[in-house]
Amino acid sequence: MENKKDIAQELEEIAPLLNRISKKPVQTVPAGYFEHLNFQKPGTAAPVVSMKKAASWYRWAAAAVVTGILVLGGLQLMNASQKPLESEVGMNYAELTSLNVTDWVQQMPNESIDEYLQSANALAGSENSLHHYTVDGVTGTTVTGISDEELQLYLND
């Protein structure tokens, strides 16, 4: 009993509003409610409605159409994903993986490389252009300040 008094005292200190709430159940039924309840059974039964058999084959037909569309779309997507590599690059995956990139880049004309670098600089924006990057933090030399001969010497080393 002493334990309940301690709990009540602590509850009064911490949350006095909780201690004042009634402890009886909130949802109650008045006495004799079910004895005096008037319940009338329905006099007639509801009519039985049969389902049509024809509706089931419509479902199967709709499922077959949807499945066919998904299969054809998947096949189209698989065939379309293989074609762009050959049409854009001009070689299939096996040729592409066996390609020696160094030899391939050396065979490219300088105009193509220059065109790529100009378009890459244009896409990157002027603040990200190669012309702004410094090669040496001490002297502040930029990429444009290096001559072709110096670049060739660097590449040969």
N, C-alpha and C positions, 0 to 999 in steps of 0.2 A: 504494500500500500504506500509505503514511503517513496517508492520509485515513481509512482504515478503523481505524487505531490511534487516531486522534484521536476518531473517533466512539465507539469502544469505551470510551475513557478518559472521555469526557464522559458517556456512558450510565452508567458505573460511579459517577460522582459524583452524577448526578441521580437515577437509579433503579437501585440495585444489584440489586434483585430481577429486573428485566427482563433484565439482563445474564446472570443465572444460568439462565434458562429455555432449554431445549434448542431448537435451531434446526431439528430434523428435522420433517417433516410429521406432524401429529397423526393424520390418518386414513390408514392404510395397510392394504394387503391382504397377507396372508402369501404368501410365494413358493409358486407352484404351486397356489394356491387354485382357480382356474378350471379347471385341468386335472383335478383330482380331484373336481370338483363333480358329484354324481349328480342328474340332472334327468330325471324321468319324464314323458313326454307322456301326456295323458289318452287312454284307449282309445276312448271313445265321444264323439261330438259332442253338444253340447247341442241339445235340440229347439228348433225355430223356432216361436215363438208369434206368430200374426198379430193385429194390432190390429183391433178391431171398427170398422166404418165408422159405426155408429149413434152412437158417442160424439162424432163431429165435429159432428153437427147439434145435439147438446145444448149444446155450447159456443157455437154461433151463437145459439141460442135464449136462453141465459143472457146473452150479450152484448147482445142486442136488448132484453131485459127491463131490464137495468141502464141501458142508454142511454135507454130510454123513461122510466124513473123519474127520471133526471137531467134530462131535457128538461122533463118536467112540473113537477118541483120548481123548476127555473130560471124557468119561466113564472109559476108561482105566486108566487115570490119577487119577480119584476119587477112583477107586478100589485099585490102587497101593498105594495111600497115607494112606489107612487104614490098609493094611497088615503088614508093617514093625513094627508097635508098638507091635502087638501081636507076631510076629515072633522073634523080638529081645528081648523084655522084658518078654514074656511068659504070658502076661495077657492083657485083654482088657482095655479100658479107664475107665469103671465103677470100675473095680477092682483096677486099679492104683490110682484113686482118693480116694478110701476108704482105702488105704494102710496106716498102721501106720509105719512111716519111722524109728522111734526109735527102735521098736521091730525087724523090718526087718534088720537093720544094726547090731543089737546085735546077730542075728542068723547067720550072715555072718562069715565064717572062717577067722581067723587072717591072713592066707596066702593071701587071696584075697585082704584084706585091705592093707597089706604090698606091694603086687604087684602093686596095684593102686597107692600108694604113691610113689613107686620107678619110675613108669612110668610118674607120674605127675612131679616129680623132674627132670627126664631126659628131658621131653618136655619143662619145664620151663627154663632149662639151669642152669649152675652152679651159675651164679650171682643172680638168683632168687630162689635158693633152700632154703628150710626151715632151713638148717644148718647155713645160714648167718644172719638170723633174730635174733636180740637181744631181750631178754625178759625184761631185766632191763637196762635202759640207763645208770644208775650210775655204776653198777658193770660190765656191758658188758657181762652178762651171755647169752649164746646162747641156742637154743632149744636143741641141742645135749648135753649140759652140765647139763640138768635136769634129775634126775633119775626117773625110773618108779614109785617108791613109792611116790615121790613128786607130780608127775602128777596125780596119783590115789587119793592122799589127796586133791589136788586142785579140781578134778572132783567131789569128794564126798561132798565138801563144797558147 
